Amino acid sequence: MKNLKFTKGNSLFLALLLGSILLLLIFICVATFSGAWPGSDVSAQILSALAGAVVTAMITLFLLLGQTANEEKRDKNAKIFEEKLRIYNEFLQKLCSVVSDMSIDKKEEIELEFQVAQIAMHTSAQSINKISEQVSTIIRGIKNGENKNGEMLTELFEIADTFYEELYGAENAPDKSRFPTIENFRAILIPKEKINDYENTQRQAVIDSLQGEERLTLTDRTKLLKAKIHNIGSKQWIYGRTTLVHDFYTDVDPGTNSYYSSQNQIAIDLVPDTSANIYRLTIFVRTWDLERIKSIASAIWPDRTFKPWPEDEPCRLLYKEFPLYEKDDVIVREIETLLAQIKEYRDKTYPLK
């Protein structure tokens, strides 16, 4: 009973119920003792019916009070969630406004302090400590001139993850593996003249972390092969976590005198087939035109014949097959040779001016 909460609507219902029961009791007492009811057992029957009615009314009352309390709690939680979401968004927007010019004045510091105080009303002390720590790191980096490139993704993700836990619960916390995302955004900040150095550093980091493992997953094996291949002239990427792709663009933009992506590009896929325990290295064009890739292959390798693949609906040429756990160096050497031959054909057939 102590957890039941009486609202204005509940109180009105209770008053009406008690009033009705009181009037009914008065009526029954008067009718019974005045002899208005025929039969000797009428009073007992009436009292039994009355007792049943009272019990039913009380059960109905308790159910109504419990239902109303649950609805009020649900409505309250929904409003708190909406308020949290609003102030968290406002905080991130204010933080962006403050640091976007890479300088912070006293007025902006005060505004941030008030923003932190606002989110503290709906956030645990532990979460506030995490948030303030990351904000402090961002601001110190800007004030000390340590963050000239505006790199603050690590801190922002920590803040976002803390907000997520406050909104959806720690048990639903997001995957904290943010490194790939951070590195992808960090690459945007790299000056053009340093992109190659940055990419080489990233490749070496992958090799250092995966090289020497006794049994890599196919996903990690694909990452390692991608890092080891010396790629020149093609767009290198991973599809579906285990397929290593190299695209050679063939269409030339006359305005920029550079190759651009189109359906005419030549593609090379290294695809694992676990059922056959092999890797398949295939070549094709993005239009899936089998005759066109045959023509390209004849121009590059006039004395060689390739098997169309797959057998049911051929649209590629099977260049080579490897055992699934062939040595990395063997696969890398074969792919680098293939890339060099296709690049030579592309540069000769579709030259830049």
C-alpha positions as CSV (number, residue, x, y, z in Angstrom):
1,M,0.0,0.0,0.0
2,K,2.8,2.5,0.8
3,N,3.9,2.4,-2.9
4,L,0.4,3.2,-4.2
5,K,0.2,6.8,-5.3
6,F,-3.2,8.6,-5.2
7,T,-3.7,11.1,-7.9
8,K,-6.6,13.5,-8.3
9,G,-8.4,11.0,-10.6
10,N,-7.8,8.1,-8.2
11,S,-9.1,10.1,-5.2
12,L,-12.3,11.0,-7.1
13,F,-12.9,7.3,-8.0
14,L,-12.2,6.2,-4.4
15,A,-14.6,8.8,-3.0
16,L,-17.4,7.7,-5.4
17,L,-16.8,4.0,-4.6
18,L,-16.8,4.5,-0.8
19,G,-19.9,6.8,-1.1
20,S,-21.8,4.2,-3.1
21,I,-20.8,1.4,-0.7
22,L,-22.0,3.6,2.3
23,L,-25.3,4.4,0.7
24,L,-25.8,0.7,-0.2
25,L,-25.1,-0.3,3.4
26,I,-27.6,2.3,4.8
27,F,-30.2,1.1,2.4
28,I,-29.7,-2.6,3.2
29,C,-29.7,-2.0,6.9
30,V,-33.0,0.0,6.8
31,A,-34.7,-2.5,4.5
32,T,-33.6,-5.5,6.5
33,F,-34.4,-4.3,10.0
34,S,-37.8,-2.8,8.9
35,G,-38.9,-6.1,7.5
36,A,-39.2,-4.9,4.0
37,W,-37.3,-8.0,2.7
38,P,-39.4,-11.2,2.5
39,G,-37.9,-14.5,3.7
40,S,-35.8,-15.2,6.8
41,D,-32.5,-15.6,5.1
42,V,-32.6,-12.4,3.0
43,S,-30.3,-10.5,5.3
44,A,-27.6,-13.2,5.1
45,Q,-27.9,-13.3,1.3
46,I,-27.7,-9.5,1.1
47,L,-24.6,-9.4,3.3
48,S,-22.9,-12.1,1.3
49,A,-23.6,-10.3,-1.9
50,L,-22.4,-7.1,-0.3
51,A,-19.2,-8.7,0.9
52,G,-18.5,-10.0,-2.6
53,A,-19.2,-6.5,-4.1
54,V,-16.9,-4.9,-1.6
55,V,-14.1,-7.4,-2.3
56,T,-14.5,-6.9,-6.1
57,A,-14.5,-3.2,-5.7
58,M,-11.3,-3.2,-3.6
59,I,-9.5,-5.5,-6.1
60,T,-10.6,-3.2,-8.9
61,L,-9.3,-0.2,-7.0
62,F,-5.9,-1.8,-6.4
63,L,-5.6,-2.8,-10.0
64,L,-6.5,0.7,-11.1
65,L,-4.0,2.3,-8.7
66,G,-1.2,-0.1,-9.8
67,Q,-2.0,0.5,-13.5
68,T,-2.1,4.3,-13.0
69,A,1.2,4.2,-11.0
70,N,2.9,2.2,-13.9
71,E,1.6,4.6,-16.5
72,E,2.8,7.6,-14.5
73,K,6.2,6.0,-14.1
74,R,6.4,5.2,-17.8
75,D,5.4,8.8,-18.7
76,K,7.9,10.2,-16.3
77,N,10.7,8.0,-17.7
78,A,9.8,9.0,-21.3
79,K,9.9,12.7,-20.3
80,I,13.3,12.3,-18.6
81,F,14.7,10.4,-21.6
82,E,13.5,13.2,-24.0
83,E,15.0,15.8,-21.6
84,K,18.3,13.9,-21.4
85,L,18.5,13.6,-25.2
86,R,17.8,17.3,-25.6
87,I,20.4,18.6,-23.2
88,Y,23.0,16.1,-24.4
89,N,22.6,17.3,-28.0
90,E,22.7,20.9,-26.8
91,F,25.9,20.2,-24.9
92,L,27.6,18.7,-28.0
93,Q,26.4,21.6,-30.1
94,K,27.7,24.1,-27.6
95,L,31.1,22.2,-27.4
96,C,31.3,22.3,-31.2
97,S,30.6,26.0,-31.2
98,V,33.2,26.7,-28.5
99,V,36.1,24.8,-30.1
100,S,35.4,25.1,-33.8
101,D,37.6,28.2,-34.1
102,M,40.4,26.5,-32.1
103,S,40.3,29.2,-29.5
104,I,38.4,29.6,-26.2
105,D,37.6,32.8,-24.3
106,K,36.4,33.3,-20.8
107,K,32.8,33.8,-21.8
108,E,32.8,30.4,-23.6
109,E,34.4,28.7,-20.6
110,I,31.5,30.0,-18.4
111,E,28.9,28.8,-20.9
112,L,30.5,25.3,-21.0
113,E,30.4,25.2,-17.2
114,F,26.7,26.0,-17.2
115,Q,26.1,23.3,-19.8
116,V,27.9,20.7,-17.6
117,A,25.8,21.8,-14.7
118,Q,22.7,21.3,-16.8
119,I,23.5,17.7,-17.8
120,A,24.5,17.0,-14.2
121,M,20.8,17.2,-13.2
122,H,20.2,14.0,-15.2
123,T,23.5,12.3,-15.2
124,S,25.4,10.2,-12.6
125,A,28.4,11.6,-10.8
126,Q,30.6,8.9,-12.4
127,S,29.5,9.9,-15.9
128,I,29.9,13.6,-15.2
129,N,33.5,12.9,-14.1
130,K,34.2,11.0,-17.4
131,I,32.6,13.8,-19.5
132,S,34.4,16.6,-17.7
133,E,37.7,14.8,-18.0
134,Q,37.3,14.5,-21.8
135,V,36.2,18.2,-22.1
136,S,39.2,19.2,-20.1
137,T,41.5,17.2,-22.4
138,I,40.0,19.0,-25.5
139,I,40.3,22.5,-24.0
140,R,43.8,22.0,-22.6
141,G,45.0,20.7,-26.0
142,I,43.6,23.8,-27.7
143,K,44.9,26.3,-25.1
144,N,48.4,24.7,-25.1
145,G,48.6,24.6,-28.9
146,E,48.9,20.8,-28.8
147,N,45.8,20.2,-31.0
148,K,46.5,22.3,-34.0
149,N,44.8,19.8,-36.4
150,G,41.6,19.7,-34.4
151,E,42.0,15.9,-33.6
152,M,39.5,15.3,-30.8
153,L,37.6,12.2,-32.0
154,T,38.9,10.0,-29.2
155,E,37.5,12.4,-26.6
156,L,34.3,13.0,-28.4
157,F,33.6,9.3,-28.7
158,E,34.2,8.9,-25.0
159,I,31.7,11.6,-24.3
160,A,29.2,10.1,-26.8
161,D,29.6,6.6,-25.2
162,T,29.0,8.0,-21.8
163,F,25.8,9.7,-23.0
164,Y,24.7,6.4,-24.7
165,E,25.1,4.5,-21.4
166,E,23.1,7.2,-19.5
167,L,20.3,7.0,-22.1
168,Y,20.1,3.3,-22.8
169,G,21.9,1.7,-19.8
170,A,25.4,0.3,-19.3
171,E,24.2,-3.2,-20.3
172,N,23.5,-1.8,-23.8
173,A,26.7,0.0,-24.1
174,P,28.1,0.3,-27.7
175,D,31.1,-1.5,-29.0
176,K,34.1,0.5,-27.7
177,S,36.3,-0.6,-30.7
178,R,36.5,2.9,-32.1
179,F,40.0,2.7,-33.5
180,P,39.1,2.1,-37.2
181,T,36.6,5.0,-37.2
182,I,39.0,7.4,-35.5
183,E,41.7,6.5,-38.0
184,N,39.4,6.9,-40.9
185,F,38.5,10.5,-39.8
186,R,42.0,11.2,-38.8
187,A,43.1,10.5,-42.4
188,I,40.9,13.4,-43.5
189,L,43.2,15.8,-41.6
190,I,46.4,14.5,-43.2
191,P,47.9,17.0,-45.7
192,K,48.0,15.8,-49.3
193,E,51.8,15.6,-49.4
194,K,51.9,13.3,-46.4
195,I,49.1,10.9,-47.4
196,N,51.6,8.3,-48.7
197,D,53.6,8.4,-45.5
198,Y,50.5,8.1,-43.4
199,E,49.2,5.1,-45.4
200,N,52.6,3.4,-45.2
201,T,52.6,3.9,-41.4
202,Q,49.1,2.4,-41.1
203,R,50.1,-0.6,-43.2
204,Q,53.1,-1.3,-41.1
205,A,51.0,-1.0,-38.0
206,V,48.7,-3.7,-39.3
207,I,51.6,-6.0,-40.2
208,D,53.2,-5.5,-36.8
209,S,50.0,-6.4,-35.0
210,L,49.1,-9.4,-37.1
211,Q,52.3,-10.9,-38.3
212,G,53.4,-14.0,-36.5
213,E,50.0,-15.1,-35.3
214,E,49.7,-18.8,-35.7
215,R,46.1,-19.0,-36.9
216,L,44.5,-15.8,-38.1
217,T,40.8,-15.5,-38.8
218,L,39.9,-14.9,-42.5
219,T,39.0,-11.3,-41.6
220,D,42.5,-10.6,-40.1
221,R,44.2,-12.6,-42.9
222,T,42.6,-10.3,-45.4
223,K,43.7,-7.2,-43.5
224,L,47.2,-8.6,-43.4
225,L,47.4,-9.4,-47.1
226,K,46.0,-5.9,-47.9
227,A,48.8,-4.3,-45.8
228,K,51.5,-6.4,-47.4
229,I,50.6,-5.8,-51.0
230,H,52.5,-3.0,-52.6
231,N,49.7,-1.3,-54.4
232,I,50.3,1.1,-57.2
233,G,47.6,2.6,-59.4
234,S,44.5,0.8,-58.1
235,K,41.9,1.4,-55.5
236,Q,42.4,-1.2,-52.8
237,W,39.6,-2.1,-50.4
238,I,38.0,-4.9,-48.5
239,Y,34.5,-6.1,-49.3
240,G,32.4,-8.2,-46.8
241,R,35.4,-8.4,-44.4
242,T,37.1,-11.3,-46.3
243,T,37.3,-10.3,-50.0
244,L,40.3,-8.2,-51.0
245,V,39.5,-6.0,-54.0
246,H,41.6,-3.9,-56.4
247,D,39.9,-1.6,-58.9
248,F,41.7,0.0,-61.8
249,Y,39.8,3.0,-63.1
250,T,39.9,3.4,-66.9
251,D,37.8,6.5,-67.6
252,V,39.7,9.8,-67.7
253,D,38.3,13.2,-66.5
254,P,39.6,15.7,-69.1
255,G,39.2,18.5,-66.6
256,T,41.4,17.1,-64.0
257,N,43.4,14.7,-66.2
258,S,42.8,11.9,-63.7
259,Y,41.1,8.5,-63.6
260,Y,37.7,8.2,-62.0
261,S,35.4,5.4,-60.8
262,S,32.9,4.1,-63.3
263,Q,31.3,0.8,-64.5
264,N,34.1,0.4,-67.0
265,Q,36.8,-0.2,-64.4
266,I,38.8,-3.4,-64.2
267,A,38.5,-5.3,-60.9
268,I,40.5,-8.0,-59.2
269,D,39.0,-10.0,-56.3
270,L,40.7,-12.4,-53.9
271,V,37.8,-14.4,-52.5
272,P,38.1,-17.2,-49.9
273,D,36.0,-20.3,-50.4
274,T,35.9,-22.2,-47.1
275,S,33.9,-25.1,-48.5
276,A,36.7,-25.9,-51.0
277,N,39.4,-24.6,-48.7
278,I,40.9,-22.3,-51.4
279,Y,41.3,-18.7,-52.4
280,R,40.1,-17.7,-55.9
281,L,41.8,-14.8,-57.7
282,T,39.4,-13.5,-60.3
283,I,39.4,-10.6,-62.8
284,F,36.3,-8.8,-64.2
285,V,34.8,-5.5,-65.3
286,R,32.1,-3.8,-63.2
287,T,29.6,-4.1,-66.1
288,W,29.9,-7.9,-65.6
289,D,30.6,-8.2,-69.3
290,L,32.3,-11.5,-69.8
291,E,33.3,-10.8,-73.5
292,R,34.9,-7.5,-72.5
293,I,37.0,-9.0,-69.8
294,K,38.0,-11.8,-72.2
295,S,39.1,-9.2,-74.7
296,I,41.2,-7.4,-72.0
297,A,42.7,-10.7,-70.8
298,S,43.7,-11.6,-74.5
299,A,45.4,-8.2,-74.8
300,I,47.4,-8.7,-71.6
301,W,48.1,-12.5,-71.9
302,P,47.7,-13.5,-75.6
303,D,49.1,-17.0,-75.0
304,R,47.0,-17.8,-72.0
305,T,43.4,-19.1,-71.6
306,F,41.3,-18.5,-68.5
307,K,38.3,-20.4,-67.2
308,P,35.0,-18.3,-66.9
309,W,33.7,-18.2,-63.4
310,P,31.3,-19.0,-61.8
311,E,30.2,-21.9,-63.8
312,D,26.5,-21.3,-63.6
313,E,26.5,-17.6,-64.5
314,P,30.0,-16.8,-65.7
315,C,30.9,-13.1,-65.6
316,R,34.5,-13.3,-64.4
317,L,37.7,-15.0,-65.4
318,L,39.5,-17.3,-62.9
319,Y,43.1,-16.1,-62.8
320,K,44.5,-18.5,-60.2
321,E,43.6,-20.6,-57.1
322,F,45.6,-20.9,-53.9
323,P,45.3,-23.2,-50.9
324,L,43.4,-21.3,-48.2
325,Y,46.5,-21.2,-46.0
326,E,49.1,-20.6,-48.7
327,K,52.0,-18.6,-47.5
328,D,51.4,-14.8,-47.5
329,D,54.4,-14.1,-49.6
330,V,53.2,-16.4,-52.4
331,I,49.8,-14.8,-52.6
332,V,51.3,-11.3,-52.3
333,R,53.9,-11.9,-55.1
334,E,51.2,-13.3,-57.4
335,I,48.8,-10.4,-56.9
336,E,51.6,-7.7,-57.2
337,T,52.6,-9.3,-60.6
338,L,48.9,-9.2,-61.7
339,L,48.4,-5.6,-60.6
340,A,51.6,-4.5,-62.5
341,Q,50.4,-6.2,-65.7
342,I,46.9,-4.7,-65.5
343,K,48.3,-1.2,-64.7
344,E,50.6,-1.4,-67.7
345,Y,47.6,-2.3,-69.9
346,R,45.4,0.4,-68.4
347,D,48.1,3.2,-68.7
348,K,48.7,2.2,-72.3
349,T,45.1,1.8,-73.4
350,Y,43.6,4.6,-71.4
351,P,46.5,7.0,-71.0
352,L,46.4,10.3,-69.1
353,K,47.3,13.3,-71.2
